[in-house]
């Protein structure tokens, strides 16, 4: 049986990405990825605060790798959606 993904507030999620995964990312970038449909929109909980799912980490890693290798956001969307 699969464990459900953990939900984390945006600041905690960014800290988790940085410290545990070695990913440096901003709130603005996470929002942009969600707006572009690369990541699902964050879950809104209490006071409309964004919470991100930890099961999205591999996708974030892939997107950032593709960007570093010169792919545009439109190319990335075509590759992963």
C-alpha positions in Angstrom: 0.0 0.0 0.0 1.3 3.4 -1.0 1.8 6.2 1.6 0.0 9.4 0.7 2.3 12.3 -0.2 3.1 14.7 2.6 1.7 18.3 2.3 4.0 21.1 3.2 3.6 24.8 3.5 5.4 26.6 0.7 8.3 27.9 2.9 8.8 24.5 4.5 8.7 22.9 1.1 11.3 25.2 -0.3 13.5 24.5 2.7 13.0 20.8 2.3 13.9 21.0 -1.4 17.0 23.0 -0.5 18.3 20.9 2.4 17.1 17.4 1.6 17.2 17.4 -2.2 19.8 20.1 -3.0 17.3 22.1 -5.1 17.4 25.8 -4.9 14.0 27.2 -6.0 11.8 30.3 -5.2 8.1 30.6 -4.4 7.8 32.6 -7.6 9.2 29.7 -9.6 6.9 27.1 -8.0 3.9 29.4 -8.7 5.1 29.8 -12.3 5.4 26.0 -12.8 1.9 25.6 -11.4 0.5 28.4 -13.6 2.1 26.8 -16.7 0.6 23.4 -15.9 4.0 21.8 -15.3 3.1 21.1 -11.6 -0.3 20.7 -10.2 -1.7 23.8 -8.4 -0.8 23.7 -4.7 -3.5 22.6 -2.2 -5.0 25.5 -0.4 -5.5 25.0 3.4 -6.7 27.4 6.1 -6.4 31.0 5.2 -5.7 30.2 1.6 -2.1 29.1 2.3 -0.4 27.1 -0.4 0.7 23.6 0.5 2.9 21.5 -1.9 3.0 17.7 -2.2 6.3 16.0 -1.6 5.6 13.5 -4.4 6.2 16.4 -6.9 10.0 16.5 -6.0 11.1 14.2 -8.8 9.1 16.2 -11.4 10.7 19.5 -10.1 14.1 17.9 -10.4 13.4 16.9 -13.9 12.1 20.3 -14.9 15.1 22.0 -13.5 17.5 19.6 -15.2 15.7 20.2 -18.5 15.9 23.9 -18.1 19.6 23.7 -17.3 20.1 21.7 -20.5 18.6 24.5 -22.5 15.0 23.4 -23.0 12.3 26.1 -23.0 9.2 25.9 -20.8 7.1 25.1 -23.8 9.4 22.2 -24.7 9.4 21.0 -21.1 5.6 21.0 -21.1 5.5 18.9 -24.2 7.9 16.5 -22.8 6.3 15.9 -19.4 2.6 16.6 -19.7 
